[in-house]
């Protein structure tokens, strides 16, 4: 009896130990599953927010460049009008200017010139004729014209069915005024509903289901991928009424936002990250289905975590620490790669000169092809110069005072006018939009978006000459 009892005692110990170990391993496995879900969800949220942030900056910069281009075009057309006071406007020259602008901006649909009352005078492809349509009675144009008269000269309007394009477009419009501030012309540039396509391609995010751009009044300005033809009228022709619009309105259109919302079918759940553009009343959103988050979690959890729970319980603490460090490093790597890709694409595609220089030494570090062509320098020659030698009118004290608000973080950008030197010693007037940015090495550098304003200066000089008594007499003699 004693021997039998003693023989069974180690077996019972092993049995209970195995049960306790199994319970402990199951508990560890359950904890790992829960932990992996939280981390997978957090990883996808961070990914959405990073894409929204970077794409928002890129689109805001694109609109800024488009506004600068339309402002320059408007100045050239206004110069034509001012030089022909009391005469018929030179619409042939205006057609050449608009056509050149449209050729430079291949991403745009029709670029058109309208009179202040909404009559279309010409487009980048069609010269002036009596058969051109008018928008004078169009409610959306009347509303948009009122916004231009009350607010900024440049605005992104509601999507409309294009009068000439015959497709849904979002119009970027610029108000051209005379010297007295009276509205003379309206420049319109039609942005296709799929304008976000190139940012979608640059993002290379397979699990992202949609990118969109929405106005403060709830109208979609753009969406990619585009909806099918049957639903485009509903999507672009009236304001959205989903939970995202309610969230934005209730929170006074915040700079950043994140919301989970049901789809139009009432079943599919979506996660949307939002980023408001810095200079325009538009909000970019990036969308992913909740099922994609679960799929990403399951792909990570399926094999490794259960194997670790069953066979590597003793390494649990080490595994969690390693996983967190790896996740943090991987997220930072992806963020940095996305940032570099977006900045590189932005600089290379820009229709303006782009110069970058060190924040401390002011030494030029980068120039795009357009800057090299305009100045005549090679990149190697520019990298041996600082910005003060390239823009000789700037003094070190003046420049330091001008950029101090950028260094303190009080302003996002400063704008100034100066002259820029070419390799042959000549100079030309420029307008510079200067921003302070983080460099790849972790330091700080300046990025200058440089716009050649030679035509604008010449126009101003012509106006001054015409308005002077001597200039008017000379003009009268020429006319006789």
Residue pairs with C-beta under 8 A, 6 or more apart in sequence:
24 313
25 309
25 310
25 313
26 309
28 309
28 313
28 316
29 305
29 306
29 309
29 310
32 305
32 306
32 308
32 309
32 316
33 301
33 305
35 320
36 297
36 300
36 301
36 305
37 297
37 301
39 323
39 324
39 327
40 293
40 296
40 297
40 300
40 301
41 293
41 297
43 296
43 327
43 331
44 207
44 271
44 288
44 292
44 293
44 296
45 258
45 271
45 273
46 331
47 205
47 331
47 334
48 208
48 258
48 271
48 272
48 273
48 286
48 288
49 256
49 258
49 273
49 275
50 334
50 335
50 338
51 203
51 205
51 208
51 273
51 286
51 338
52 256
52 273
52 274
52 275
52 284
52 285
52 286
53 256
53 275
54 203
54 338
54 339
54 342
55 196
55 199
55 203
55 211
55 275
55 284
55 286
55 342
56 275
56 276
56 277
56 278
56 284
57 278
57 342
58 199
58 202
58 342
58 345
58 346
59 196
59 199
59 213
59 277
59 284
60 277
60 278
60 279
60 280
61 346
62 346
63 156
63 172
63 277
63 279
63 280
64 279
64 433
64 449
65 350
65 351
65 352
65 449
66 105
66 172
66 189
67 154
67 172
67 174
68 352
68 431
68 433
68 449
68 451
69 101
69 104
69 105
69 351
70 101
70 154
70 172
70 174
70 187
70 189
71 153
71 154
71 174
72 451
72 453
72 455
72 456
73 97
73 98
73 101
73 174
73 187
74 174
74 175
74 176
74 185
74 187
75 455
75 456
75 459
76 97
76 455
76 456
76 459
77 94
77 97
77 98
77 113
77 176
77 185
77 187
78 176
78 177
78 178
78 184
78 185
78 459
79 455
79 458
79 459
79 462
79 463
80 89
80 90
80 93
80 94
80 97
81 89
81 178
81 184
81 185
82 178
82 179
82 459
82 462
82 463
82 466
83 462
83 463
83 466
84 90
91 113
91 121
91 122
91 127
91 128
92 127
92 128
94 113
94 121
94 122
95 122
95 127
95 128
98 111
98 112
98 113
98 122
98 123
98 124
98 187
99 124
99 125
101 111
101 124
102 108
102 110
102 111
102 123
102 124
102 125
103 124
104 351
105 111
105 189
105 351
107 191
107 192
107 195
107 198
108 189
108 190
108 191
109 162
109 165
109 167
109 169
109 189
109 190
109 191
109 192
110 123
110 124
110 125
110 162
110 164
110 165
110 188
110 189
110 190
111 123
111 124
111 187
111 188
111 189
111 190
112 120
112 121
112 122
112 123
112 124
112 164
112 187
112 188
112 189
112 190
113 120
113 121
113 122
113 123
113 185
113 186
113 187
113 188
114 120
114 121
114 135
114 185
114 186
114 187
114 188
115 121
115 184
115 185
115 186
116 145
116 182
116 183
116 184
116 185
116 186
117 134
117 136
118 134
118 135
118 136
118 137
118 138
118 141
118 142
118 145
118 186
119 132
119 134
119 135
119 136
120 132
120 133
120 134
120 135
120 163
120 164
121 128
121 132
121 185
122 128
122 132
123 164
126 132
126 164
133 163
133 164
135 141
135 163
138 160
140 157
140 158
140 160
143 158
144 155
144 157
144 158
144 171
144 173
145 186
147 155
147 157
148 155
148 173
148 175
148 183
148 186
149 175
149 183
153 174
153 175
153 177
154 172
154 173
154 174
154 175
155 172
155 173
156 170
156 171
156 172
156 191
156 215
156 221
156 280
156 282
157 170
157 171
157 172
157 173
158 170
158 215
158 217
158 219
158 221
159 168
159 169
159 170
159 193
159 219
159 220
159 221
159 222
159 236
159 237
160 168
160 169
160 170
160 171
161 167
161 168
161 169
161 237
162 168
162 169
162 190
165 190
167 192
167 193
168 193
168 232
168 236
169 190
169 191
169 192
169 193
170 190
170 191
170 193
170 195
170 221
170 222
171 188
171 189
171 190
171 191
172 188
172 189
172 191
173 186
173 187
173 188
173 189
174 186
174 187
175 183
175 186
176 183
176 184
176 185
176 186
176 187
177 183
177 184
178 184
179 463
191 221
191 222
192 222
193 222
193 223
193 226
193 232
193 236
194 222
194 224
194 225
194 226
195 222
195 224
196 211
196 212
196 213
196 222
196 223
196 224
197 224
197 225
199 211
199 224
200 208
200 211
200 224
200 225
202 341
202 342
202 345
203 211
203 338
207 288
207 292
207 295
207 296
208 286
208 287
208 288
209 270
209 287
209 288
209 289
209 292
210 223
210 224
210 225
210 286
210 287
211 223
211 224
211 284
211 285
211 286
211 287
212 220
212 222
212 223
212 224
212 284
212 285
212 287
213 220
213 221
213 222
213 223
213 282
213 283
213 284
213 285
214 220
214 221
214 240
214 244
214 245
214 248
214 282
214 283
214 285
215 221
215 281
215 282
216 248
216 253
216 281
216 282
216 283
217 239
218 239
218 240
218 241
218 245
219 236
219 238
219 239
219 240
220 235
220 236
220 240
221 282
223 235
226 232
227 235
239 245
242 261
243 259
243 261
243 262
244 259
244 261
244 272
244 274
244 285
247 257
247 259
248 254
248 257
248 274
248 283
251 257
253 276
253 281
253 283
254 274
254 276
255 275
255 276
256 273
256 274
256 275
256 276
257 273
257 274
257 283
258 271
258 272
258 273
258 274
259 271
259 272
259 274
260 269
260 270
260 271
260 272
260 290
261 269
261 270
261 272
262 268
262 269
262 270
263 269
263 270
263 289
268 289
268 290
268 291
269 289
269 290
269 291
270 287
270 288
270 289
270 290
271 287
271 288
271 289
271 290
271 293
272 285
272 286
272 287
272 288
273 285
273 286
274 283
274 284
274 285
274 286
275 283
275 284
275 285
276 282
276 283
276 284
277 283
277 284
278 412
308 315
308 316
308 319
312 319
336 440
340 440
347 354
347 356
347 366
347 368
348 368
348 369
350 368
350 370
350 449
351 370
352 370
352 449
352 450
352 451
353 367
353 368
353 370
353 371
353 374
353 375
353 430
353 448
353 449
353 450
353 451
353 452
354 366
354 367
354 368
354 370
354 371
354 447
354 448
354 449
354 450
355 364
355 366
355 367
355 371
355 382
355 387
355 390
355 447
355 448
355 450
356 364
356 365
356 366
356 367
356 437
356 445
356 446
356 447
356 448
357 363
357 364
357 365
357 386
357 387
357 445
357 446
357 448
358 365
358 443
358 445
358 446
359 407
359 436
359 443
359 444
359 445
359 446
361 386
362 386
362 387
362 388
362 399
362 446
363 383
363 385
363 386
364 382
364 383
364 385
364 386
364 387
364 390
365 383
365 445
366 379
367 375
367 377
367 379
367 382
371 382
371 450
372 378
372 379
372 382
374 420
374 422
374 428
374 452
375 382
375 390
375 420
375 421
375 422
375 423
376 422
376 423
376 424
377 385
377 422
377 423
381 423
382 390
387 394
387 399
387 446
387 448
388 394
388 395
388 396
388 399
389 421
390 420
390 421
391 418
391 419
391 420
391 421
391 430
391 432
392 419
392 421
392 427
393 418
393 419
394 418
402 414
402 416
402 434
403 414
403 434
403 436
403 446
405 411
405 414
406 412
406 413
406 414
406 434
406 435
406 436
406 446
407 436
412 435
413 433
413 434
413 435
414 433
414 434
415 431
415 432
415 433
415 434
416 431
416 432
416 434
417 429
417 430
417 431
417 432
417 453
418 429
418 430
418 432
419 427
419 428
419 429
419 430
420 427
420 428
420 429
420 430
420 450
421 427
422 428
428 452
428 454
429 452
429 453
429 454
429 456
429 457
430 450
430 451
430 452
430 453
431 450
431 451
431 453
432 448
432 449
432 450
432 451
433 448
433 449
433 451
434 446
434 447
434 448
434 449
435 446
435 447
435 448
435 449
436 444
436 445
436 446
437 444
437 445
437 446
437 447
438 444
438 445
439 445
464 471
465 471
466 472
466 475
